[in-house]
Amino acid sequence: MAKLVETGEKDRLKEMLRERLIQCGWRDDLKEYCKDVIRRKGLEKVTIEELVAEITPKGRATIPEDVKAELLLRIRKFLQAT
C-alpha cells in the first residue's frame, strides 16, 4: 500500500475509478437511490450514518464487473512493475 501512495498510483487509480463510475452511470444511479431513501425516511428523520449504512451495500453490489476487472488489472500491473 505504501508504494501505491508514494508513487501517486493510488490517486491515479482513484481518479480512474471515479471517471469510470461516472461514465457508466453508476454515480447518477446511486445519487437517485440516495434521494429515494431520503424521501422514504424523511429529510428531517434520516441521519448521515443511516444513509451511508443503507446505500453502501447497494453501491458496492452495483459496481459494474468490467470496472472492477479494469481496476484489478491496473493494480496487478503496478505490483508486477514494482
The first five atom37 places (N, CA, C, CB, O) and aatype in JSON, in Angstrom:
{
  "aatype": [12, 0, 11, 10, 19, 6, 16, 7, 6, 11, 3, 1, 10, 11, 6, 12, 10, 1, 6, 1, 10, 9, 5, 4, 7, 17, 1, 3, 3, 10, 11, 6, 18, 4, 11, 3, 19, 9, 1, 1, 11, 7, 10, 6, 11, 19, 16, 9, 6, 6, 10, 19, 0, 6, 9, 16, 14, 11, 7, 1, 0, 16, 9, 14, 6, 3, 19, 11, 0, 6, 10, 10, 10, 1, 9, 1, 11, 13, 10, 5, 0, 16],
  "atom_mask": [
    [1, 1, 1, 1, 1],
    [1, 1, 1, 1, 1],
    [1, 1, 1, 1, 1],
    [1, 1, 1, 1, 1],
    [1, 1, 1, 1, 1],
    [1, 1, 1, 1, 1],
    [1, 1, 1, 1, 1],
    [1, 1, 1, 0, 1],
    [1, 1, 1, 1, 1],
    [1, 1, 1, 1, 1],
    [1, 1, 1, 1, 1],
    [1, 1, 1, 1, 1],
    [1, 1, 1, 1, 1],
    [1, 1, 1, 1, 1],
    [1, 1, 1, 1, 1],
    [1, 1, 1, 1, 1],
    [1, 1, 1, 1, 1],
    [1, 1, 1, 1, 1],
    [1, 1, 1, 1, 1],
    [1, 1, 1, 1, 1],
    [1, 1, 1, 1, 1],
    [1, 1, 1, 1, 1],
    [1, 1, 1, 1, 1],
    [1, 1, 1, 1, 1],
    [1, 1, 1, 0, 1],
    [1, 1, 1, 1, 1],
    [1, 1, 1, 1, 1],
    [1, 1, 1, 1, 1],
    [1, 1, 1, 1, 1],
    [1, 1, 1, 1, 1],
    [1, 1, 1, 1, 1],
    [1, 1, 1, 1, 1],
    [1, 1, 1, 1, 1],
    [1, 1, 1, 1, 1],
    [1, 1, 1, 1, 1],
    [1, 1, 1, 1, 1],
    [1, 1, 1, 1, 1],
    [1, 1, 1, 1, 1],
    [1, 1, 1, 1, 1],
    [1, 1, 1, 1, 1],
    [1, 1, 1, 1, 1],
    [1, 1, 1, 0, 1],
    [1, 1, 1, 1, 1],
    [1, 1, 1, 1, 1],
    [1, 1, 1, 1, 1],
    [1, 1, 1, 1, 1],
    [1, 1, 1, 1, 1],
    [1, 1, 1, 1, 1],
    [1, 1, 1, 1, 1],
    [1, 1, 1, 1, 1],
    [1, 1, 1, 1, 1],
    [1, 1, 1, 1, 1],
    [1, 1, 1, 1, 1],
    [1, 1, 1, 1, 1],
    [1, 1, 1, 1, 1],
    [1, 1, 1, 1, 1],
    [1, 1, 1, 1, 1],
    [1, 1, 1, 1, 1],
    [1, 1, 1, 0, 1],
    [1, 1, 1, 1, 1],
    [1, 1, 1, 1, 1],
    [1, 1, 1, 1, 1],
    [1, 1, 1, 1, 1],
    [1, 1, 1, 1, 1],
    [1, 1, 1, 1, 1],
    [1, 1, 1, 1, 1],
    [1, 1, 1, 1, 1],
    [1, 1, 1, 1, 1],
    [1, 1, 1, 1, 1],
    [1, 1, 1, 1, 1],
    [1, 1, 1, 1, 1],
    [1, 1, 1, 1, 1],
    [1, 1, 1, 1, 1],
    [1, 1, 1, 1, 1],
    [1, 1, 1, 1, 1],
    [1, 1, 1, 1, 1],
    [1, 1, 1, 1, 1],
    [1, 1, 1, 1, 1],
    [1, 1, 1, 1, 1],
    [1, 1, 1, 1, 1],
    [1, 1, 1, 1, 1],
    [1, 1, 1, 1, 1]
  ],
  "atom_positions": [
    [[0.83, -1.19, 0.0], [0.0, 0.0, 0.0], [0.87, 1.26, 0.0], [-0.94, 0.0, 1.21], [0.53, 2.26, -0.64]],
    [[1.99, 1.2, 0.71], [2.86, 2.37, 0.79], [3.37, 2.75, -0.6], [4.04, 2.1, 1.73], [3.46, 3.93, -0.93]],
    [[3.72, 1.75, -1.42], [4.21, 2.03, -2.78], [3.14, 2.73, -3.61], [4.65, 0.73, -3.47], [3.44, 3.63, -4.39]],
    [[1.89, 2.3, -3.44], [0.79, 2.94, -4.17], [0.71, 4.42, -3.83], [-0.54, 2.24, -3.87], [0.5, 5.26, -4.7]],
    [[0.86, 4.73, -2.56], [0.77, 6.11, -2.1], [2.0, 6.9, -2.54], [0.61, 6.17, -0.57], [1.88, 8.0, -3.09]],
    [[3.18, 6.34, -2.29], [4.44, 7.03, -2.6], [4.55, 7.42, -4.07], [5.62, 6.15, -2.21], [5.02, 8.51, -4.4]],
    [[4.13, 6.54, -4.94], [4.27, 6.78, -6.38], [3.14, 7.61, -6.96], [4.34, 5.47, -7.11], [3.21, 8.05, -8.11]],
    [[2.09, 7.81, -6.17], [0.93, 8.55, -6.68], [-0.04, 7.65, -7.43], [0.0, 0.0, 0.0], [-1.06, 8.13, -7.93]],
    [[0.26, 6.36, -7.5], [-0.6, 5.42, -8.23], [-1.98, 5.3, -7.57], [0.06, 4.04, -8.31], [-2.98, 5.13, -8.26]],
    [[-2.03, 5.38, -6.25], [-3.31, 5.28, -5.56], [-4.25, 6.39, -6.03], [-3.11, 5.35, -4.03], [-5.43, 6.14, -6.3]],
    [[-3.73, 7.6, -6.12], [-4.56, 8.72, -6.58], [-4.98, 8.53, -8.03], [-3.8, 10.05, -6.43], [-6.12, 8.84, -8.39]],
    [[-4.08, 8.03, -8.87], [-4.43, 7.78, -10.27], [-5.52, 6.69, -10.37], [-3.18, 7.35, -11.08], [-6.43, 6.81, -11.18]],
    [[-5.41, 5.66, -9.56], [-6.42, 4.6, -9.56], [-7.78, 5.13, -9.08], [-5.97, 3.42, -8.67], [-8.82, 4.8, -9.65]],
    [[-7.75, 5.95, -8.05], [-8.99, 6.54, -7.55], [-9.65, 7.41, -8.61], [-8.73, 7.36, -6.29], [-10.87, 7.38, -8.77]],
    [[-8.85, 8.18, -9.33], [-9.39, 9.06, -10.37], [-9.96, 8.23, -11.53], [-8.29, 10.02, -10.89], [-11.03, 8.54, -12.06]],
    [[-9.25, 7.18, -11.91], [-9.74, 6.29, -12.97], [-11.07, 5.67, -12.56], [-8.7, 5.18, -13.28], [-12.02, 5.62, -13.35]],
    [[-11.14, 5.2, -11.33], [-12.37, 4.58, -10.82], [-13.51, 5.6, -10.82], [-12.15, 4.03, -9.4], [-14.62, 5.28, -11.25]],
    [[-13.25, 6.8, -10.35], [-14.28, 7.83, -10.33], [-14.79, 8.12, -11.74], [-13.72, 9.12, -9.69], [-16.0, 8.21, -11.95]],
    [[-13.88, 8.26, -12.68], [-14.27, 8.54, -14.07], [-15.11, 7.41, -14.66], [-13.04, 8.77, -14.93], [-16.13, 7.66, -15.3]],
    [[-14.69, 6.17, -14.43], [-15.44, 5.03, -14.99], [-16.83, 4.92, -14.38], [-14.67, 3.72, -14.75], [-17.8, 4.62, -15.08]],
    [[-16.94, 5.17, -13.07], [-18.24, 5.09, -12.42], [-19.18, 6.19, -12.91], [-18.08, 5.17, -10.9], [-20.38, 5.97, -13.01]],
    [[-18.64, 7.35, -13.2], [-19.46, 8.42, -13.77], [-19.89, 8.05, -15.19], [-18.68, 9.77, -13.78], [-21.06, 8.2, -15.55]],
    [[-18.94, 7.56, -16.0], [-19.23, 7.21, -17.4], [-20.32, 6.15, -17.52], [-17.97, 6.72, -18.08], [-21.15, 6.22, -18.42]],
    [[-20.31, 5.18, -16.64], [-21.27, 4.09, -16.77], [-22.61, 4.4, -16.11], [-20.69, 2.83, -16.16], [-23.54, 3.59, -16.19]],
    [[-22.73, 5.56, -15.47], [-24.0, 5.95, -14.87], [-24.18, 5.49, -13.43], [0.0, 0.0, 0.0], [-25.22, 5.76, -12.83]],
    [[-23.19, 4.81, -12.88], [-23.28, 4.29, -11.52], [-23.51, 5.42, -10.52], [-22.01, 3.51, -11.16], [-24.35, 5.31, -9.63]],
    [[-22.76, 6.49, -10.68], [-22.85, 7.62, -9.75], [-24.25, 8.22, -9.76], [-21.82, 8.69, -10.1], [-24.82, 8.49, -8.7]],
    [[-24.8, 8.43, -10.94], [-26.15, 9.0, -11.04], [-27.19, 8.06, -10.44], [-26.49, 9.31, -12.5], [-28.12, 8.5, -9.76]],
    [[-27.04, 6.77, -10.7], [-27.97, 5.78, -10.15], [-27.94, 5.8, -8.62], [-27.64, 4.38, -10.67], [-28.99, 5.76, -7.97]],
    [[-26.74, 5.85, -8.05], [-26.61, 5.85, -6.6], [-27.15, 7.15, -6.0], [-25.16, 5.64, -6.2], [-27.72, 7.16, -4.91]],
    [[-26.95, 8.24, -6.72], [-27.47, 9.53, -6.27], [-29.0, 9.49, -6.21], [-27.0, 10.67, -7.22], [-29.6, 9.98, -5.25]],
    [[-29.62, 8.91, -7.22], [-31.08, 8.77, -7.23], [-31.55, 7.87, -6.09], [-31.56, 8.21, -8.57], [-32.58, 8.13, -5.47]],
    [[-30.81, 6.81, -5.84], [-31.15, 5.9, -4.73], [-31.1, 6.66, -3.4], [-30.19, 4.69, -4.7], [-31.97, 6.47, -2.55]],
    [[-30.08, 7.51, -3.23], [-29.98, 8.32, -2.01], [-31.2, 9.22, -1.86], [-28.7, 9.18, -2.04], [-31.78, 9.33, -0.78]],
    [[-31.6, 9.85, -2.95], [-32.77, 10.72, -2.91], [-34.01, 9.92, -2.52], [-32.99, 11.4, -4.27], [-34.83, 10.4, -1.74]],
    [[-34.15, 8.71, -3.07], [-35.3, 7.86, -2.73], [-35.31, 7.51, -1.24], [-35.28, 6.58, -3.57], [-36.36, 7.55, -0.6]],
    [[-34.15, 7.16, -0.71], [-34.05, 6.82, 0.71], [-34.44, 8.02, 1.56], [-32.62, 6.36, 1.07], [-35.18, 7.88, 2.54]],
    [[-33.95, 9.2, 1.2], [-34.28, 10.41, 1.95], [-35.77, 10.72, 1.88], [-33.47, 11.61, 1.42], [-36.37, 11.09, 2.88]],
    [[-36.37, 10.56, 0.69], [-37.82, 10.78, 0.56], [-38.6, 9.78, 1.4], [-38.25, 10.67, -0.92], [-39.58, 10.14, 2.06]],
    [[-38.18, 8.54, 1.37], [-38.88, 7.47, 2.09], [-38.8, 7.67, 3.61], [-38.3, 6.1, 1.71], [-39.79, 7.5, 4.31]],
    [[-37.63, 8.04, 4.1], [-37.44, 8.18, 5.54], [-37.77, 9.57, 6.06], [-36.03, 7.84, 5.91], [-38.09, 9.75, 7.23]],
    [[-37.7, 10.55, 5.17], [-37.95, 11.92, 5.58], [-36.65, 12.65, 5.84], [0.0, 0.0, 0.0], [-35.78, 12.17, 6.57]],
    [[-36.52, 13.82, 5.24], [-35.28, 14.6, 5.32], [-34.87, 14.89, 6.75], [-35.44, 15.89, 4.57], [-33.69, 14.81, 7.09]],
    [[-35.84, 15.22, 7.59], [-35.53, 15.58, 8.97], [-35.27, 14.36, 9.85], [-36.68, 16.39, 9.56], [-34.73, 14.49, 10.95]],
    [[-35.64, 13.18, 9.37], [-35.53, 11.98, 10.22], [-34.33, 11.11, 9.9], [-36.77, 11.16, 10.08], [-33.9, 10.33, 10.75]],
    [[-33.78, 11.23, 8.71], [-32.67, 10.36, 8.32], [-31.34, 11.01, 8.73], [-32.7, 10.08, 6.79], [-31.15, 12.22, 8.55]],
    [[-30.45, 10.19, 9.27], [-29.12, 10.7, 9.63], [-28.12, 10.29, 8.55], [-28.67, 10.16, 11.03], [-28.38, 9.39, 7.74]],
    [[-26.99, 10.95, 8.55], [-25.94, 10.6, 7.59], [-25.53, 9.15, 7.8], [-24.71, 11.55, 7.75], [-25.32, 8.42, 6.83]],
    [[-25.4, 8.74, 9.04], [-24.99, 7.36, 9.34], [-25.98, 6.35, 8.77], [-24.85, 7.17, 10.84], [-25.57, 5.33, 8.21]],
    [[-27.28, 6.62, 8.93], [-28.3, 5.72, 8.39], [-28.24, 5.68, 6.87], [-29.7, 6.16, 8.84], [-28.36, 4.62, 6.26]],
    [[-28.05, 6.84, 6.26], [-27.97, 6.92, 4.8], [-26.77, 6.13, 4.29], [-27.88, 8.4, 4.34], [-26.9, 5.35, 3.34]],
    [[-25.62, 6.32, 4.9], [-24.42, 5.6, 4.5], [-24.61, 4.09, 4.68], [-23.19, 6.08, 5.31], [-24.24, 3.29, 3.82]],
    [[-25.2, 3.7, 5.82], [-25.43, 2.28, 6.09], [-26.36, 1.65, 5.06], [-26.01, 2.1, 7.49], [-26.19, 0.48, 4.71]],
    [[-27.32, 2.41, 4.57], [-28.27, 1.87, 3.6], [-27.71, 1.85, 2.17], [-29.55, 2.67, 3.63], [-27.96, 0.91, 1.42]],
    [[-26.97, 2.88, 1.8], [-26.52, 2.94, 0.41], [-25.22, 2.19, 0.14], [-26.36, 4.36, 0.0], [-24.97, 1.79, -1.0]],
    [[-24.39, 1.99, 1.16], [-23.09, 1.33, 0.95], [-23.22, -0.06, 0.34], [-22.35, 1.24, 2.26], [-22.54, -0.35, -0.65]],
    [[-24.06, -0.94, 0.89], [-24.16, -2.27, 0.28], [-24.63, -2.22, -1.18], [-25.11, -3.14, 1.08], [-24.13, -2.96, -2.02]],
    [[-25.6, -1.36, -1.47], [-26.08, -1.25, -2.85], [-24.99, -0.68, -3.75], [-27.34, -0.35, -2.92], [-24.8, -1.15, -4.87]],
    [[-24.28, 0.31, -3.26], [-23.2, 0.9, -4.04], [-22.13, -0.13, -4.4], [0.0, 0.0, 0.0], [-21.71, -0.21, -5.55]],
    [[-21.71, -0.9, -3.43], [-20.69, -1.92, -3.68], [-21.2, -3.01, -4.61], [-20.23, -2.54, -2.37], [-20.47, -3.49, -5.48]],
    [[-22.44, -3.4, -4.43], [-23.0, -4.5, -5.22], [-23.26, -4.13, -6.67], [-24.29, -4.98, -4.58], [-23.35, -5.0, -7.53]],
    [[-23.39, -2.84, -6.94], [-23.77, -2.44, -8.3], [-22.61, -1.9, -9.14], [-24.84, -1.4, -8.23], [-22.81, -1.43, -10.25]],
    [[-21.39, -1.97, -8.61], [-20.24, -1.57, -9.42], [-20.11, -2.57, -10.57], [-18.91, -1.52, -8.55], [-20.04, -3.77, -10.33]],
    [[-20.08, -2.09, -11.8], [-20.01, -3.0, -12.95], [-18.76, -3.88, -12.91], [-20.05, -2.2, -14.25], [-17.68, -3.45, -12.52]],
    [[-18.94, -5.13, -13.33], [-17.84, -6.1, -13.33], [-16.67, -5.64, -14.18], [-18.33, -7.45, -13.82], [-15.51, -5.88, -13.83]],
    [[-16.94, -4.98, -15.31], [-15.83, -4.53, -16.16], [-15.0, -3.45, -15.48], [-16.37, -4.02, -17.49], [-13.79, -3.37, -15.71]],
    [[-15.63, -2.62, -14.66], [-14.9, -1.59, -13.93], [-14.03, -2.26, -12.87], [-15.88, -0.58, -13.28], [-12.87, -1.88, -12.69]],
    [[-14.58, -3.24, -12.16], [-13.8, -3.97, -11.16], [-12.6, -4.66, -11.81], [-14.69, -5.0, -10.43], [-11.49, -4.64, -11.29]],
    [[-12.85, -5.28, -12.95], [-11.79, -6.0, -13.66], [-10.68, -5.05, -14.11], [-12.36, -6.75, -14.87], [-9.5, -5.38, -14.0]],
    [[-11.06, -3.89, -14.62], [-10.06, -2.93, -15.06], [-9.21, -2.44, -13.89], [-10.75, -1.74, -15.76], [-7.99, -2.32, -14.01]],
    [[-9.84, -2.16, -12.78], [-9.12, -1.71, -11.59], [-8.15, -2.8, -11.11], [-10.11, -1.34, -10.47], [-7.0, -2.51, -10.8]],
    [[-8.63, -4.02, -11.05], [-7.79, -5.14, -10.62], [-6.6, -5.33, -11.56], [-8.61, -6.43, -10.55], [-5.48, -5.58, -11.11]],
    [[-6.83, -5.22, -12.84], [-5.76, -5.36, -13.83], [-4.7, -4.27, -13.63], [-6.33, -5.29, -15.25], [-3.5, -4.56, -13.68]],
    [[-5.13, -3.06, -13.42], [-4.16, -1.96, -13.21], [-3.37, -2.16, -11.93], [-4.89, -0.61, -13.17], [-2.18, -1.85, -11.89]],
    [[-4.01, -2.66, -10.89], [-3.29, -2.92, -9.64], [-2.27, -4.03, -9.84], [-4.29, -3.31, -8.5], [-1.13, -3.93, -9.38]],
    [[-2.66, -5.09, -10.53], [-1.73, -6.2, -10.8], [-0.53, -5.73, -11.63], [-2.45, -7.35, -11.55], [0.61, -6.1, -11.33]],
    [[-0.79, -4.93, -12.65], [0.31, -4.41, -13.47], [1.26, -3.58, -12.63], [-0.24, -3.57, -14.64], [2.48, -3.68, -12.78]],
    [[0.72, -2.77, -11.77], [1.54, -1.93, -10.89], [2.41, -2.81, -9.99], [0.66, -0.99, -10.05], [3.6, -2.56, -9.84]],
    [[1.8, -3.82, -9.39], [2.54, -4.69, -8.47], [3.64, -5.46, -9.2], [1.58, -5.67, -7.79], [4.72, -5.67, -8.64]],
    [[3.38, -5.88, -10.42], [4.38, -6.6, -11.2], [5.54, -5.69, -11.59], [3.75, -7.21, -12.45], [6.68, -6.15, -11.71]],
    [[5.26, -4.42, -11.79], [6.29, -3.48, -12.23], [7.16, -3.01, -11.07], [5.65, -2.27, -12.92], [8.26, -2.48, -11.29]],
    [[6.69, -3.19, -9.85], [7.48, -2.71, -8.7], [8.23, -3.82, -8.02], [6.59, -2.04, -7.69], [8.94, -3.58, -7.04]]
  ]
}
